[in-house]
Amino acid sequence: MIIKGGEGGGYMIKTTKIETPLGEMIAGATEKGICLLEFTDRDILSSDYEDLTELLETTIKSGRNKYLRLLKKQMKEYFKGKRKEFSVPLVTPGTDFQQAAWAELLKIPYGKTRSYHEQAASLKNPDATRAVAHANASNRIAIVIPCHRVIGADGHLVGYGGGLKRKKWLLDHEKKYSGKAVDLDLF
């Protein structure tokens, strides 16, 4: 479930760290749902914080809430191969186009991929491939909103903020637990 932009406003964003097989991540949540899940080594993390505090008209502080606890549980299940879909509520402030692009990402099944062009076509705007790529790059909730499932039209791995090695790992992990053959080539 995606809760649009202004609906998360006014609630302080609490953050916590989550250890994963791919490195440490930072998660953030309001009293309405998760608004942030990023790898802590990303350069863009500070701008994500700035954007969220502005868009949600709030502040960020280390802490806990029920959505962070639920996300930690669901992330453990995901990395064990036991969870294929997340049910934690999401707070995703952004433009209408970004919201639509992120909603399309949530429709890509576990263990499957889609090209940026296919994602644009599913938005009934096949000429918006670059805009879709830009919207995906603006996704602040990695893994849960699965932008890692979007690949180049030629089938190659492209454009993942967490790095292509992490993207490859996530895709192979999902293939493994969905019963599909794992491609051992890196790129």
C-alpha positions as CSV (number, residue, x, y, z in Angstrom):
1,M,0.0,0.0,0.0
2,I,1.4,3.4,-1.0
3,I,0.3,6.4,1.0
4,K,0.9,9.5,-1.1
5,G,3.0,12.5,-0.3
6,G,1.2,14.9,2.1
7,E,-0.5,12.1,4.1
8,G,2.7,11.4,6.0
9,G,3.4,15.0,6.9
10,G,3.5,16.3,10.4
11,Y,4.8,13.0,11.9
12,M,8.4,12.8,12.9
13,I,10.5,10.4,10.8
14,K,12.2,7.8,13.0
15,T,15.2,6.0,11.6
16,T,17.0,2.8,12.4
17,K,19.8,0.7,10.8
18,I,19.1,-2.7,9.3
19,E,22.0,-5.1,8.6
20,T,21.6,-7.0,5.4
21,P,23.8,-9.5,3.4
22,L,24.4,-6.5,1.0
23,G,25.5,-4.1,3.7
24,E,24.0,-1.8,6.2
25,M,20.8,0.1,5.3
26,I,19.0,2.9,7.0
27,A,15.2,2.8,7.3
28,G,12.9,5.7,8.1
29,A,9.2,5.7,9.0
30,T,6.5,8.1,10.0
31,E,3.4,7.1,12.0
32,K,1.8,6.3,8.6
33,G,4.5,4.0,7.2
34,I,8.0,3.5,5.7
35,C,9.4,6.5,3.8
36,L,13.0,5.5,3.5
37,L,15.1,2.4,3.0
38,E,18.6,3.0,1.5
39,F,22.1,1.6,1.8
40,T,24.1,3.8,4.2
41,D,27.0,4.1,1.8
42,R,25.0,6.0,-0.8
43,D,26.2,9.6,-1.4
44,I,22.6,10.6,-2.1
45,L,21.4,9.7,1.5
46,S,21.8,13.2,2.9
47,S,19.7,14.7,0.0
48,D,17.1,12.0,0.7
49,Y,16.9,13.2,4.3
50,E,16.6,16.8,3.1
51,D,13.9,16.0,0.6
52,L,11.9,14.0,3.1
53,T,12.0,16.6,5.8
54,E,10.8,19.2,3.3
55,L,8.2,17.1,1.5
56,L,6.7,15.7,4.7
57,E,7.3,18.9,6.7
58,T,8.9,17.1,9.6
59,T,12.2,16.2,11.2
60,I,14.3,13.1,11.4
61,K,15.4,11.4,14.6
62,S,16.9,8.0,15.4
63,G,14.2,5.8,17.0
64,R,11.7,3.1,16.6
65,N,8.1,2.6,15.7
66,K,5.8,-0.2,14.7
67,Y,6.5,0.1,10.9
68,L,10.3,0.0,11.5
69,R,9.9,-3.2,13.5
70,L,7.6,-4.7,10.8
71,L,10.1,-3.7,8.1
72,K,13.0,-5.4,9.9
73,K,11.0,-8.6,10.3
74,Q,10.0,-8.6,6.6
75,M,13.5,-7.8,5.4
76,K,14.9,-10.8,7.4
77,E,12.2,-13.0,5.8
78,Y,13.1,-11.5,2.3
79,F,16.8,-12.3,2.7
80,K,16.0,-15.8,3.9
81,G,13.9,-16.3,0.7
82,K,10.7,-16.7,2.7
83,R,9.1,-13.3,1.7
84,K,8.3,-12.4,-1.9
85,E,6.1,-9.3,-1.3
86,F,6.2,-6.7,1.4
87,S,3.1,-5.6,3.2
88,V,4.4,-2.7,5.3
89,P,2.6,0.6,4.4
90,L,4.7,3.0,2.4
91,V,4.8,6.8,2.5
92,T,6.1,8.0,-0.9
93,P,6.1,11.8,-1.4
94,G,6.8,12.7,-5.0
95,T,5.2,14.0,-8.2
96,D,2.2,12.3,-9.8
97,F,4.5,10.7,-12.4
98,Q,7.0,9.4,-9.8
99,Q,4.1,8.0,-7.8
100,A,2.8,6.2,-11.0
101,A,6.3,4.9,-11.8
102,W,6.8,3.6,-8.3
103,A,3.3,1.9,-8.3
104,E,4.3,0.1,-11.6
105,L,7.5,-1.1,-9.9
106,L,5.4,-2.8,-7.2
107,K,3.6,-4.7,-10.0
108,I,6.8,-6.4,-11.2
109,P,6.6,-10.0,-9.8
110,Y,9.3,-11.4,-7.6
111,G,12.0,-13.1,-9.6
112,K,11.0,-11.2,-12.8
113,T,12.5,-8.2,-14.6
114,R,11.1,-5.5,-16.9
115,S,12.9,-3.0,-19.0
116,Y,12.6,0.8,-18.5
117,H,10.7,0.9,-21.9
118,E,8.3,-1.8,-20.8
119,Q,7.7,0.2,-17.5
120,A,7.0,3.3,-19.6
121,A,4.7,1.4,-21.9
122,S,2.8,0.1,-18.9
123,L,2.3,3.7,-17.8
124,K,0.8,4.3,-21.3
125,N,3.7,6.6,-22.2
126,P,6.2,4.5,-24.2
127,D,8.2,7.6,-25.0
128,A,8.9,8.3,-21.3
129,T,11.7,5.8,-20.9
130,R,14.2,8.4,-19.6
131,A,11.5,9.9,-17.3
132,V,10.8,6.5,-15.9
133,A,14.5,5.9,-15.3
134,H,14.7,9.2,-13.5
135,A,11.7,8.4,-11.4
136,N,13.1,5.0,-10.5
137,A,16.4,6.7,-9.4
138,S,14.3,8.9,-7.1
139,N,12.8,5.9,-5.3
140,R,13.8,6.2,-1.6
141,I,12.6,2.8,-0.6
142,A,15.0,0.3,-2.1
143,I,14.1,-3.4,-2.3
144,V,10.6,-2.9,-1.0
145,I,9.8,-0.8,-4.1
146,P,11.8,-3.1,-6.4
147,C,13.6,-0.8,-8.8
148,H,16.3,-3.4,-8.9
149,R,14.0,-5.5,-11.1
150,V,14.3,-2.9,-14.0
151,I,17.0,-3.7,-16.6
152,G,18.1,-2.3,-19.9
153,A,16.2,-3.1,-23.1
154,D,19.0,-5.4,-24.2
155,G,18.8,-7.4,-20.9
156,H,21.9,-5.9,-19.3
157,L,22.0,-4.6,-15.8
158,V,21.9,-0.8,-15.7
159,G,21.1,2.0,-13.4
160,Y,20.9,1.0,-9.7
161,G,21.7,3.5,-7.0
162,G,22.9,0.7,-4.7
163,G,25.4,-0.4,-7.3
164,L,25.2,-3.0,-10.1
165,K,26.8,-5.8,-7.9
166,R,23.9,-5.4,-5.4
167,K,21.4,-5.3,-8.2
168,K,22.8,-8.5,-9.6
169,W,22.8,-10.1,-6.1
170,L,19.1,-9.2,-5.5
171,L,18.0,-10.5,-8.9
172,D,20.0,-13.8,-8.4
173,H,18.5,-14.1,-4.9
174,E,15.0,-13.7,-6.2
175,K,15.6,-16.1,-9.1
176,K,17.0,-18.7,-6.7
177,Y,13.9,-18.5,-4.4
178,S,11.4,-18.4,-7.3
179,G,12.8,-21.6,-8.8
180,K,14.4,-19.9,-11.8
181,A,18.0,-20.6,-13.0
182,V,20.5,-18.1,-11.6
183,D,22.7,-16.3,-14.2
184,L,26.2,-16.4,-12.9
185,D,27.6,-13.7,-15.3
186,L,28.0,-10.4,-13.6
187,F,27.1,-8.1,-16.6
